[in-house]
Amino acid sequence: MDEDPESQRMREEKTESLRLIEREGLIKKLPYDRKKVDDALAHAHRDLHTAHTILPADQDWAYTIAYNAVLQAGRALMFSKGYRPDGASQHISVVKFAELFLDKEEAIIFDRMRRKRNSSVYDMAGSISETEAQSAVTHAGILLRRIEDLL
């Protein structure tokens, strides 16, 4: 069955975007290894569980761990497509890669979590509210399931 023109155009755009972020040095080709995918997903699930557990006691760390769950899921997505993050900005590499496969709103949430986590870890401890932490844990669960669906 032939691919419809819109699907073909979208596939070509994704391929070109992958080439671009590879040329930028953000990602690198990697032989497919199912164990890497499974290990990253296991870390994502572990981190999501830990974020739920720690949420009542420490909102900053719950947020950070929830973000890390999404980061690990994003790495699993990369590994499943035969790539890995490269260079000094690996968190950005994972976000940019995931943006090619997630819906626009999902990609925005992932990047916002990255930015907020960075600020909370490096700039201002105690800056995550209970509502923000709860939202991060909820979104991490949603994004983890979404990425698993893409695998």
PALOGU-973937 format. One record per residue: residue in one letter; x, y, z of N, C-alpha, C, O in turn. Coordinates in nm, 4 decimals. Example, Ala and Ser with C-alpha at 12.3 -4.5 7.8 and 13.67 -1.06 7.14 Angstrom:
BEGIN
<node 'A', <1.3190, -0.5690, 0.7800>, <1.2300, -0.4500, 0.7800>, <1.3200, -0.3300, 0.7800>, <1.4236, -0.3319, 0.8465>>
<node 'S', <1.2850, -0.2250, 0.7080>, <1.3670, -0.1060, 0.7140>, <1.2900, 0.0030, 0.7870>, <1.3409, 0.1138, 0.8039>>
This chain:
BEGIN
<node 'M', <0.0841, -0.1179, 0.0000>, <0.0000, 0.0000, 0.0000>, <0.0886, 0.1242, 0.0000>, <0.1840, 0.1336, 0.0773>>
<node 'D', <0.0566, 0.2182, -0.0865>, <0.1337, 0.3418, -0.0974>, <0.1017, 0.4353, 0.0184>, <-0.0097, 0.4387, 0.0706>>
<node 'E', <0.2029, 0.5100, 0.0558>, <0.1889, 0.6084, 0.1613>, <0.1212, 0.7321, 0.1034>, <0.1534, 0.7753, -0.0073>>
<node 'D', <0.0263, 0.7895, 0.1797>, <-0.0388, 0.9105, 0.1309>, <0.0616, 1.0257, 0.1328>, <0.1575, 1.0233, 0.2100>>
<node 'P', <0.0398, 1.1266, 0.0479>, <0.1373, 1.2370, 0.0356>, <0.1664, 1.3089, 0.1673>, <0.2809, 1.3465, 0.1927>>
<node 'E', <0.0657, 1.3283, 0.2506>, <0.0869, 1.3991, 0.3782>, <0.1754, 1.3167, 0.4712>, <0.2661, 1.3713, 0.5341>>
<node 'S', <0.1507, 1.1868, 0.4808>, <0.2336, 1.1006, 0.5646>, <0.3766, 1.0960, 0.5138>, <0.4715, 1.0974, 0.5923>>
<node 'Q', <0.3914, 1.0907, 0.3841>, <0.5248, 1.0885, 0.3240>, <0.5989, 1.2186, 0.3536>, <0.7175, 1.2167, 0.3865>>
<node 'R', <0.5290, 1.3314, 0.3420>, <0.5900, 1.4606, 0.3705>, <0.6342, 1.4683, 0.5169>, <0.7439, 1.5158, 0.5465>>
<node 'M', <0.5491, 1.4218, 0.6080>, <0.5820, 1.4262, 0.7503>, <0.7017, 1.3354, 0.7816>, <0.7883, 1.3720, 0.8610>>
<node 'R', <0.7063, 1.2182, 0.7195>, <0.8184, 1.1264, 0.7401>, <0.9482, 1.1890, 0.6900>, <1.0520, 1.1786, 0.7554>>
<node 'E', <0.9421, 1.2540, 0.5738>, <1.0609, 1.3196, 0.5180>, <1.1073, 1.4354, 0.6065>, <1.2274, 1.4544, 0.6253>>
<node 'E', <1.0129, 1.5127, 0.6609>, <1.0486, 1.6228, 0.7511>, <1.1155, 1.5702, 0.8774>, <1.2131, 1.6283, 0.9248>>
<node 'K', <1.0634, 1.4603, 0.9322>, <1.1218, 1.4006, 1.0519>, <1.2632, 1.3521, 1.0226>, <1.3541, 1.3717, 1.1033>>
<node 'T', <1.2816, 1.2883, 0.9063>, <1.4138, 1.2391, 0.8670>, <1.5115, 1.3553, 0.8545>, <1.6250, 1.3462, 0.9012>>
<node 'E', <1.4688, 1.4632, 0.7926>, <1.5558, 1.5805, 0.7776>, <1.5864, 1.6431, 0.9126>, <1.6992, 1.6866, 0.9357>>
<node 'S', <1.4890, 1.6487, 1.0021>, <1.5119, 1.7027, 1.1359>, <1.6117, 1.6177, 1.2127>, <1.6965, 1.6712, 1.2842>>
<node 'L', <1.6028, 1.4859, 1.1988>, <1.6996, 1.3968, 1.2632>, <1.8403, 1.4242, 1.2104>, <1.9363, 1.4314, 1.2871>>
<node 'R', <1.8507, 1.4391, 1.0799>, <1.9817, 1.4697, 1.0204>, <2.0371, 1.6016, 1.0737>, <2.1567, 1.6126, 1.1008>>
<node 'L', <1.9509, 1.7004, 1.0885>, <1.9937, 1.8318, 1.1361>, <2.0474, 1.8228, 1.2793>, <2.1563, 1.8729, 1.3074>>
<node 'I', <1.9725, 1.7599, 1.3695>, <2.0213, 1.7548, 1.5078>, <2.1430, 1.6616, 1.5204>, <2.2228, 1.6751, 1.6131>>
<node 'E', <2.1559, 1.5683, 1.4275>, <2.2769, 1.4866, 1.4242>, <2.3960, 1.5727, 1.3788>, <2.5038, 1.5648, 1.4377>>
<node 'R', <2.3770, 1.6537, 1.2757>, <2.4840, 1.7436, 1.2285>, <2.5225, 1.8464, 1.3346>, <2.6378, 1.8890, 1.3410>>
<node 'E', <2.4267, 1.8860, 1.4173>, <2.4545, 1.9809, 1.5259>, <2.5343, 1.9160, 1.6388>, <2.5781, 1.9846, 1.7312>>
<node 'G', <2.5532, 1.7859, 1.6318>, <2.6292, 1.7148, 1.7339>, <2.5493, 1.6818, 1.8583>, <2.6068, 1.6500, 1.9624>>
<node 'L', <2.4160, 1.6892, 1.8488>, <2.3316, 1.6617, 1.9645>, <2.2967, 1.5142, 1.9790>, <2.2692, 1.4672, 2.0894>>
<node 'I', <2.2977, 1.4413, 1.8680>, <2.2669, 1.2987, 1.8710>, <2.3689, 1.2235, 1.7864>, <2.4356, 1.2805, 1.7002>>
<node 'K', <2.3786, 1.0953, 1.8136>, <2.4723, 1.0117, 1.7398>, <2.4044, 0.8781, 1.7117>, <2.3308, 0.8261, 1.7955>>
<node 'K', <2.4300, 0.8227, 1.5923>, <2.3764, 0.6917, 1.5567>, <2.4319, 0.5876, 1.6528>, <2.5456, 0.5970, 1.6991>>
<node 'L', <2.3498, 0.4897, 1.6809>, <2.3831, 0.3838, 1.7756>, <2.3175, 0.2563, 1.7261>, <2.2009, 0.2593, 1.6868>>
<node 'P', <2.3886, 0.1444, 1.7267>, <2.3213, 0.0200, 1.6869>, <2.2045, -0.0093, 1.7820>, <2.2154, 0.0104, 1.9030>>
<node 'Y', <2.0947, -0.0559, 1.7263>, <1.9775, -0.0878, 1.8076>, <2.0136, -0.1952, 1.9096>, <2.0773, -0.2953, 1.8768>>
<node 'D', <1.9717, -0.1723, 2.0339>, <1.9960, -0.2668, 2.1421>, <1.8730, -0.2654, 2.2330>, <1.8535, -0.1714, 2.3100>>
<node 'R', <1.7913, -0.3683, 2.2240>, <1.6666, -0.3732, 2.3015>, <1.6928, -0.3613, 2.4518>, <1.6109, -0.3055, 2.5249>>
<node 'K', <1.8065, -0.4135, 2.4979>, <1.8387, -0.4044, 2.6406>, <1.8529, -0.2590, 2.6844>, <1.8094, -0.2237, 2.7940>>
<node 'K', <1.9127, -0.1743, 2.6014>, <1.9247, -0.0321, 2.6351>, <1.7861, 0.0321, 2.6480>, <1.7617, 0.1120, 2.7385>>
<node 'V', <1.6969, -0.0038, 2.5571>, <1.5599, 0.0481, 2.5620>, <1.4932, 0.0043, 2.6918>, <1.4369, 0.0862, 2.7645>>
<node 'D', <1.5000, -0.1253, 2.7201>, <1.4356, -0.1802, 2.8402>, <1.4951, -0.1229, 2.9684>, <1.4221, -0.0931, 3.0629>>
<node 'D', <1.6280, -0.1073, 2.9719>, <1.6926, -0.0502, 3.0909>, <1.6484, 0.0941, 3.1147>, <1.6205, 0.1327, 3.2282>>
<node 'A', <1.6420, 0.1733, 3.0083>, <1.5992, 0.3131, 3.0227>, <1.4542, 0.3201, 3.0700>, <1.4202, 0.4034, 3.1540>>
<node 'L', <1.3688, 0.2328, 3.0163>, <1.2285, 0.2293, 3.0618>, <1.2186, 0.1864, 3.2081>, <1.1381, 0.2406, 3.2838>>
<node 'A', <1.3000, 0.0898, 3.2473>, <1.2992, 0.0463, 3.3876>, <1.3393, 0.1621, 3.4786>, <1.2795, 0.1813, 3.5845>>
<node 'H', <1.4400, 0.2393, 3.4380>, <1.4800, 0.3573, 3.5160>, <1.3657, 0.4592, 3.5213>, <1.3404, 0.5188, 3.6260>>
<node 'A', <1.2976, 0.4788, 3.4100>, <1.1864, 0.5742, 3.4054>, <1.0761, 0.5329, 3.5029>, <1.0240, 0.6160, 3.5773>>
<node 'H', <1.0412, 0.4056, 3.5021>, <0.9364, 0.3570, 3.5934>, <0.9811, 0.3673, 3.7397>, <0.9022, 0.4041, 3.8268>>
<node 'R', <1.1069, 0.3348, 3.7657>, <1.1609, 0.3471, 3.9018>, <1.1521, 0.4920, 3.9483>, <1.1083, 0.5194, 4.0600>>
<node 'D', <1.1942, 0.5853, 3.8614>, <1.1932, 0.7264, 3.8986>, <1.0519, 0.7792, 3.9187>, <1.0275, 0.8583, 4.0097>>
<node 'L', <0.9593, 0.7360, 3.8347>, <0.8204, 0.7802, 3.8519>, <0.7653, 0.7313, 3.9860>, <0.6983, 0.8063, 4.0570>>
<node 'H', <0.7932, 0.6072, 4.0198>, <0.7491, 0.5531, 4.1488>, <0.8113, 0.6321, 4.2650>, <0.7432, 0.6661, 4.3617>>
<node 'T', <0.9406, 0.6603, 4.2537>, <1.0098, 0.7357, 4.3585>, <0.9533, 0.8769, 4.3707>, <0.9367, 0.9277, 4.4816>>
<node 'A', <0.9240, 0.9398, 4.2590>, <0.8661, 1.0750, 4.2625>, <0.7321, 1.0748, 4.3357>, <0.7045, 1.1638, 4.4161>>
<node 'H', <0.6486, 0.9738, 4.3072>, <0.5205, 0.9612, 4.3792>, <0.5451, 0.9468, 4.5288>, <0.4772, 1.0096, 4.6101>>
<node 'T', <0.6409, 0.8654, 4.5638>, <0.6687, 0.8353, 4.7045>, <0.7195, 0.9566, 4.7803>, <0.6777, 0.9813, 4.8934>>
<node 'I', <0.8087, 1.0320, 4.7193>, <0.8737, 1.1444, 4.7883>, <0.7908, 1.2732, 4.7828>, <0.8193, 1.3677, 4.8562>>
<node 'L', <0.6905, 1.2778, 4.6984>, <0.6119, 1.3999, 4.6765>, <0.5645, 1.4673, 4.8051>, <0.5803, 1.5888, 4.8172>>
<node 'P', <0.5072, 1.3953, 4.9017>, <0.4601, 1.4651, 5.0226>, <0.5726, 1.5287, 5.1055>, <0.5494, 1.6256, 5.1777>>
<node 'A', <0.6927, 1.4747, 5.0950>, <0.8015, 1.5209, 5.1810>, <0.8904, 1.6273, 5.1173>, <0.9438, 1.7131, 5.1876>>
<node 'D', <0.9069, 1.6227, 4.9848>, <1.0030, 1.7129, 4.9215>, <0.9611, 1.7413, 4.7775>, <0.9834, 1.6597, 4.6881>>
<node 'Q', <0.9007, 1.8568, 4.7564>, <0.8490, 1.8915, 4.6242>, <0.9611, 1.9141, 4.5223>, <0.9470, 1.8757, 4.4062>>
<node 'D', <1.0715, 1.9754, 4.5638>, <1.1820, 1.9972, 4.4700>, <1.2335, 1.8648, 4.4142>, <1.2495, 1.8496, 4.2931>>
<node 'W', <1.2589, 1.7701, 4.5028>, <1.3133, 1.6430, 4.4562>, <1.2089, 1.5614, 4.3826>, <1.2425, 1.4914, 4.2870>>
<node 'A', <1.0847, 1.5681, 4.4238>, <0.9792, 1.4963, 4.3513>, <0.9730, 1.5472, 4.2076>, <0.9609, 1.4684, 4.1138>>
<node 'Y', <0.9811, 1.6782, 4.1907>, <0.9804, 1.7372, 4.0571>, <1.1004, 1.6892, 3.9764>, <1.0862, 1.6461, 3.8620>>
<node 'T', <1.2183, 1.6971, 4.0370>, <1.3414, 1.6567, 3.9695>, <1.3366, 1.5098, 3.9291>, <1.3767, 1.4741, 3.8183>>
<node 'I', <1.2884, 1.4262, 4.0173>, <1.2819, 1.2831, 3.9876>, <1.1744, 1.2554, 3.8815>, <1.1931, 1.1684, 3.7965>>
<node 'A', <1.0639, 1.3273, 3.8857>, <0.9603, 1.3115, 3.7820>, <1.0178, 1.3512, 3.6459>, <0.9956, 1.2829, 3.5459>>
<node 'Y', <1.0914, 1.4614, 3.6434>, <1.1564, 1.5011, 3.5181>, <1.2525, 1.3918, 3.4717>, <1.2569, 1.3588, 3.3532>>
<node 'N', <1.3281, 1.3369, 3.5635>, <1.4239, 1.2332, 3.5257>, <1.3534, 1.1106, 3.4681>, <1.4076, 1.0431, 3.3806>>
<node 'A', <1.2336, 1.0819, 3.5168>, <1.1548, 0.9718, 3.4595>, <1.1258, 0.9993, 3.3119>, <1.1373, 0.9098, 3.2281>>
<node 'V', <1.0885, 1.1223, 3.2809>, <1.0601, 1.1591, 3.1418>, <1.1897, 1.1573, 3.0603>, <1.1905, 1.1117, 2.9460>>
<node 'L', <1.2974, 1.2060, 3.1180>, <1.4264, 1.2037, 3.0495>, <1.4655, 1.0595, 3.0137>, <1.5092, 1.0327, 2.9017>>
<node 'Q', <1.4499, 0.9683, 3.1082>, <1.4847, 0.8283, 3.0819>, <1.3927, 0.7677, 2.9757>, <1.4377, 0.6892, 2.8922>>
<node 'A', <1.2661, 0.8035, 2.9785>, <1.1739, 0.7566, 2.8742>, <1.2161, 0.8117, 2.7386>, <1.2114, 0.7406, 2.6382>>
<node 'G', <1.2572, 0.9381, 2.7355>, <1.3063, 0.9977, 2.6110>, <1.4307, 0.9270, 2.5601>, <1.4469, 0.9074, 2.4396>>
<node 'R', <1.5180, 0.8889, 2.6515>, <1.6369, 0.8121, 2.6120>, <1.5959, 0.6764, 2.5547>, <1.6544, 0.6304, 2.4566>>
<node 'A', <1.4971, 0.6130, 2.6146>, <1.4488, 0.4850, 2.5613>, <1.3977, 0.5029, 2.4190>, <1.4223, 0.4188, 2.3325>>
<node 'L', <1.3268, 0.6124, 2.3950>, <1.2784, 0.6426, 2.2603>, <1.3960, 0.6580, 2.1647>, <1.3942, 0.6028, 2.0547>>
<node 'M', <1.4975, 0.7319, 2.2056>, <1.6162, 0.7493, 2.1217>, <1.6800, 0.6148, 2.0893>, <1.7089, 0.5852, 1.9733>>
<node 'F', <1.7016, 0.5340, 2.1921>, <1.7650, 0.4035, 2.1724>, <1.6829, 0.3162, 2.0778>, <1.7381, 0.2414, 1.9972>>
<node 'S', <1.5509, 0.3267, 2.0887>, <1.4643, 0.2440, 2.0040>, <1.4735, 0.2831, 1.8569>, <1.4428, 0.2028, 1.7688>>
<node 'K', <1.5154, 0.4052, 1.8310>, <1.5287, 0.4553, 1.6937>, <1.6731, 0.4504, 1.6448>, <1.7030, 0.4948, 1.5340>>
<node 'G', <1.7638, 0.3959, 1.7285>, <1.9031, 0.3828, 1.6876>, <1.9872, 0.5073, 1.7081>, <2.0794, 0.5336, 1.6308>>
<node 'Y', <1.9560, 0.5850, 1.8126>, <2.0323, 0.7059, 1.8444>, <2.0607, 0.7113, 1.9933>, <1.9991, 0.6411, 2.0735>>
<node 'R', <2.1559, 0.7968, 2.0275>, <2.1843, 0.8294, 2.1668>, <2.2178, 0.9783, 2.1732>, <2.2588, 1.0371, 2.0731>>
<node 'P', <2.2004, 1.0397, 2.2916>, <2.2395, 1.1802, 2.3042>, <2.3907, 1.1924, 2.2946>, <2.4637, 1.0997, 2.3296>>
<node 'D', <2.4373, 1.3070, 2.2471>, <2.5803, 1.3288, 2.2319>, <2.6118, 1.4727, 2.2689>, <2.5241, 1.5591, 2.2654>>
<node 'G', <2.7345, 1.4976, 2.3037>, <2.7774, 1.6336, 2.3343>, <2.7500, 1.6732, 2.4782>, <2.7127, 1.5904, 2.5614>>
<node 'A', <2.7689, 1.8004, 2.5057>, <2.7596, 1.8525, 2.6421>, <2.6160, 1.8760, 2.6880>, <2.5899, 1.8754, 2.8083>>
<node 'S', <2.5240, 1.8963, 2.5974>, <2.3850, 1.9317, 2.6333>, <2.2920, 1.8128, 2.6120>, <2.1985, 1.8195, 2.5321>>
<node 'Q', <2.3183, 1.7046, 2.6836>, <2.2443, 1.5822, 2.6573>, <2.0963, 1.5915, 2.6935>, <2.0138, 1.5279, 2.6279>>
<node 'H', <2.0606, 1.6678, 2.7947>, <1.9189, 1.6831, 2.8275>, <1.8464, 1.7506, 2.7111>, <1.7378, 1.7080, 2.6718>>
<node 'I', <1.9068, 1.8555, 2.6567>, <1.8476, 1.9241, 2.5417>, <1.8405, 1.8300, 2.4218>, <1.7430, 1.8315, 2.3467>>
<node 'S', <1.9431, 1.7490, 2.4043>, <1.9440, 1.6522, 2.2941>, <1.8238, 1.5591, 2.3017>, <1.7577, 1.5335, 2.2011>>
<node 'V', <1.7961, 1.5088, 2.4209>, <1.6835, 1.4168, 2.4384>, <1.5515, 1.4887, 2.4121>, <1.4631, 1.4340, 2.3461>>
<node 'V', <1.5379, 1.6099, 2.4628>, <1.4147, 1.6864, 2.4412>, <1.3948, 1.7132, 2.2921>, <1.2856, 1.6910, 2.2399>>
<node 'K', <1.4976, 1.7600, 2.2237>, <1.4850, 1.7897, 2.0802>, <1.4504, 1.6646, 2.0006>, <1.3709, 1.6707, 1.9068>>
<node 'F', <1.5088, 1.5524, 2.0369>, <1.4784, 1.4274, 1.9688>, <1.3328, 1.3887, 1.9941>, <1.2597, 1.3557, 1.9006>>
<node 'A', <1.2917, 1.3927, 2.1184>, <1.1546, 1.3538, 2.1542>, <1.0511, 1.4432, 2.0867>, <0.9423, 1.3970, 2.0524>>
<node 'E', <1.0841, 1.5709, 2.0674>, <0.9928, 1.6638, 2.0006>, <0.9509, 1.6145, 1.8624>, <0.8424, 1.6478, 1.8146>>
<node 'L', <1.0361, 1.5358, 1.7986>, <1.0058, 1.4852, 1.6647>, <0.8977, 1.3774, 1.6671>, <0.8389, 1.3465, 1.5635>>
<node 'F', <0.8716, 1.3208, 1.7832>, <0.7786, 1.2087, 1.7935>, <0.6570, 1.2391, 1.8810>, <0.5532, 1.1742, 1.8679>>
<node 'L', <0.6696, 1.3370, 1.9697>, <0.5599, 1.3735, 2.0586>, <0.4703, 1.4775, 1.9931>, <0.5106, 1.5448, 1.8983>>
<node 'D', <0.3493, 1.4900, 2.0442>, <0.2627, 1.5991, 2.0032>, <0.3243, 1.7302, 2.0531>, <0.4053, 1.7308, 2.1458>>
<node 'K', <0.2849, 1.8399, 1.9905>, <0.3419, 1.9704, 2.0251>, <0.3268, 2.0009, 2.1742>, <0.4228, 2.0434, 2.2383>>
<node 'E', <0.2091, 1.9799, 2.2293>, <0.1851, 2.0098, 2.3708>, <0.2703, 1.9213, 2.4616>, <0.3223, 1.9681, 2.5629>>
<node 'E', <0.2848, 1.7950, 2.4262>, <0.3676, 1.7035, 2.5050>, <0.5137, 1.7491, 2.5039>, <0.5809, 1.7467, 2.6070>>
<node 'A', <0.5616, 1.7902, 2.3878>, <0.6993, 1.8377, 2.3755>, <0.7204, 1.9648, 2.4584>, <0.8253, 1.9819, 2.5204>>
<node 'I', <0.6219, 2.0526, 2.4593>, <0.6302, 2.1759, 2.5395>, <0.6389, 2.1422, 2.6876>, <0.7189, 2.2009, 2.7605>>
<node 'I', <0.5568, 2.0476, 2.7321>, <0.5588, 2.0070, 2.8733>, <0.6959, 1.9502, 2.9106>, <0.7513, 1.9845, 3.0151>>
<node 'F', <0.7501, 1.8637, 2.8252>, <0.8809, 1.8037, 2.8504>, <0.9873, 1.9135, 2.8632>, <1.0669, 1.9118, 2.9571>>
<node 'D', <0.9888, 2.0070, 2.7709>, <1.0898, 2.1120, 2.7754>, <1.0696, 2.2050, 2.8948>, <1.1674, 2.2492, 2.9549>>
<node 'R', <0.9458, 2.2353, 2.9299>, <0.9203, 2.3192, 3.0481>, <0.9705, 2.2490, 3.1744>, <1.0296, 2.3116, 3.2624>>
<node 'M', <0.9459, 2.1180, 3.1815>, <0.9950, 2.0423, 3.2974>, <1.1477, 2.0495, 3.3042>, <1.2046, 2.0641, 3.4124>>
<node 'R', <1.2129, 2.0393, 3.1898>, <1.3593, 2.0462, 3.1856>, <1.4081, 2.1809, 3.2373>, <1.5000, 2.1876, 3.3189>>
<node 'R', <1.3461, 2.2876, 3.1893>, <1.3887, 2.4219, 3.2291>, <1.3641, 2.4479, 3.3780>, <1.4498, 2.5025, 3.4475>>
<node 'K', <1.2467, 2.4082, 3.4255>, <1.2119, 2.4308, 3.5668>, <1.3024, 2.3481, 3.6574>, <1.3472, 2.3963, 3.7614>>
<node 'R', <1.3291, 2.2242, 3.6182>, <1.4182, 2.1388, 3.6964>, <1.5574, 2.1999, 3.7025>, <1.6197, 2.2018, 3.8087>>
<node 'N', <1.6065, 2.2494, 3.5905>, <1.7381, 2.3117, 3.5870>, <1.7440, 2.4312, 3.6819>, <1.8407, 2.4478, 3.7563>>
<node 'S', <1.6414, 2.5129, 3.6786>, <1.6360, 2.6301, 3.7653>, <1.6317, 2.5892, 3.9122>, <1.7002, 2.6485, 3.9955>>
<node 'S', <1.5522, 2.4894, 3.9434>, <1.5374, 2.4480, 4.0824>, <1.6649, 2.3824, 4.1357>, <1.6981, 2.3984, 4.2532>>
<node 'V', <1.7359, 2.3095, 4.0511>, <1.8575, 2.2418, 4.0955>, <1.9748, 2.3391, 4.1058>, <2.0526, 2.3331, 4.2010>>
<node 'Y', <1.9874, 2.4287, 4.0079>, <2.1070, 2.5122, 4.0017>, <2.0890, 2.6552, 4.0516>, <2.1871, 2.7195, 4.0890>>
<node 'D', <1.9671, 2.7060, 4.0529>, <1.9492, 2.8468, 4.0853>, <1.8798, 2.8731, 4.2188>, <1.9288, 2.9513, 4.3003>>
<node 'M', <1.7660, 2.8078, 4.2409>, <1.6851, 2.8462, 4.3552>, <1.6175, 2.7248, 4.4189>, <1.5088, 2.6848, 4.3773>>
<node 'A', <1.6806, 2.6676, 4.5176>, <1.6217, 2.5558, 4.5906>, <1.4937, 2.6023, 4.6605>, <1.4841, 2.7168, 4.7045>>
<node 'G', <1.3979, 2.5141, 4.6700>, <1.2716, 2.5474, 4.7361>, <1.1749, 2.6229, 4.6482>, <1.0764, 2.6781, 4.6975>>
<node 'S', <1.2013, 2.6264, 4.5180>, <1.1182, 2.7056, 4.4270>, <1.0004, 2.6282, 4.3676>, <0.9177, 2.6868, 4.2977>>
<node 'I', <0.9916, 2.4994, 4.3939>, <0.8843, 2.4171, 4.3375>, <0.7693, 2.4092, 4.4372>, <0.7872, 2.3652, 4.5508>>
<node 'S', <0.6522, 2.4518, 4.3940>, <0.5350, 2.4445, 4.4806>, <0.4796, 2.3023, 4.4812>, <0.5146, 2.2203, 4.3963>>
<node 'E', <0.3944, 2.2750, 4.5764>, <0.3300, 2.1430, 4.5844>, <0.2479, 2.1162, 4.4579>, <0.2471, 2.0041, 4.4070>>
<node 'T', <0.1797, 2.2180, 4.4079>, <0.1000, 2.2036, 4.2856>, <0.1885, 2.1726, 4.1653>, <0.1555, 2.0860, 4.0843>>
<node 'E', <0.3019, 2.2441, 4.1537>, <0.3938, 2.2180, 4.0421>, <0.4515, 2.0769, 4.0496>, <0.4636, 2.0087, 3.9478>>
<node 'A', <0.4864, 2.0341, 4.1691>, <0.5427, 1.8996, 4.1854>, <0.4388, 1.7940, 4.1505>, <0.4690, 1.6971, 4.0808>>
<node 'Q', <0.3172, 1.8127, 4.1987>, <0.2103, 1.7163, 4.1677>, <0.1846, 1.7120, 4.0176>, <0.1670, 1.6045, 3.9603>>
<node 'S', <0.1825, 1.8276, 3.9548>, <0.1622, 1.8352, 3.8107>, <0.2748, 1.7645, 3.7358>, <0.2496, 1.6936, 3.6383>>
<node 'A', <0.3981, 1.7835, 3.7806>, <0.5128, 1.7193, 3.7164>, <0.5030, 1.5677, 3.7262>, <0.5303, 1.4971, 3.6291>>
<node 'V', <0.4647, 1.5181, 3.8418>, <0.4515, 1.3728, 3.8594>, <0.3407, 1.3195, 3.7688>, <0.3568, 1.2148, 3.7060>>
<node 'T', <0.2305, 1.3897, 3.7620>, <0.1196, 1.3491, 3.6747>, <0.1630, 1.3501, 3.5286>, <0.1408, 1.2533, 3.4559>>
<node 'H', <0.2251, 1.4600, 3.4858>, <0.2702, 1.4702, 3.3467>, <0.3775, 1.3660, 3.3144>, <0.3814, 1.3128, 3.2035>>
<node 'A', <0.4634, 1.3376, 3.4101>, <0.5660, 1.2353, 3.3869>, <0.5013, 1.1009, 3.3570>, <0.5455, 1.0289, 3.2675>>
<node 'G', <0.3971, 1.0672, 3.4312>, <0.3265, 0.9415, 3.4055>, <0.2629, 0.9390, 3.2672>, <0.2683, 0.8381, 3.1969>>
<node 'I', <0.2031, 1.0505, 3.2293>, <0.1393, 1.0603, 3.0974>, <0.2433, 1.0497, 2.9863>, <0.2238, 0.9762, 2.8895>>
<node 'L', <0.3536, 1.1228, 3.0002>, <0.4577, 1.1206, 2.8972>, <0.5267, 0.9846, 2.8894>, <0.5612, 0.9388, 2.7805>>
<node 'L', <0.5466, 0.9207, 3.0028>, <0.6061, 0.7876, 3.0022>, <0.5174, 0.6895, 2.9254>, <0.5662, 0.6127, 2.8425>>
<node 'R', <0.3881, 0.6925, 2.9531>, <0.2946, 0.6037, 2.8798>, <0.2927, 0.6368, 2.7320>, <0.2890, 0.5467, 2.6482>>
<node 'R', <0.2951, 0.7645, 2.6991>, <0.2935, 0.8060, 2.5582>, <0.4172, 0.7551, 2.4842>, <0.4078, 0.7048, 2.3722>>
<node 'I', <0.5316, 0.7689, 2.5479>, <0.6549, 0.7228, 2.4852>, <0.6533, 0.5699, 2.4731>, <0.6985, 0.5155, 2.3723>>
<node 'E', <0.6028, 0.5022, 2.5730>, <0.5917, 0.3558, 2.5613>, <0.5037, 0.3164, 2.4436>, <0.5300, 0.2171, 2.3757>>
<node 'D', <0.3996, 0.3945, 2.4201>, <0.3120, 0.3680, 2.3037>, <0.3865, 0.3864, 2.1717>, <0.3561, 0.3194, 2.0731>>
<node 'L', <0.4841, 0.4775, 2.1701>, <0.5617, 0.5027, 2.0487>, <0.6645, 0.3921, 2.0206>, <0.7119, 0.3769, 1.9080>>
<node 'L', <0.6972, 0.3166, 2.1235>, <0.7965, 0.2109, 2.1071>, <0.7299, 0.0920, 2.0417>, <0.7948, -0.0098, 2.0179>>
